[in-house]
């Protein structure tokens, strides 16, 4: 009969440990990328919904979006009112955040769309990034025509 030695068992455990660490690192990176993409999709869809609701003259009002680092809020009107019951907040996925709202000519963290034309009150870029890896970024661009892109 042949048995395993302690050295063989320890080497086997070490190899399994290294393999588990490699797999976990890959899964963590995949999760970060997935959450960042989901965050971009949430922001993109909320912006599109605000524009569509404005063009449809829903409630005879314009609609807009306010940006915070880990959430966005769809609001009715030409400005954000935190006590408005019609506000709809969306929390971004874990490990994803809005790192900058770069609207031209303003430091405002909100945008609304003008009735009838759908033109935005601000134009520029919204940048989302991974909370763990600042090099992983996705952007959304808003143009003066109202076109919203997520390249």
Order of alpha helices (4+ residues) and beta strands (2+ residues): alpha-beta-beta-beta-beta-beta-beta-beta-beta
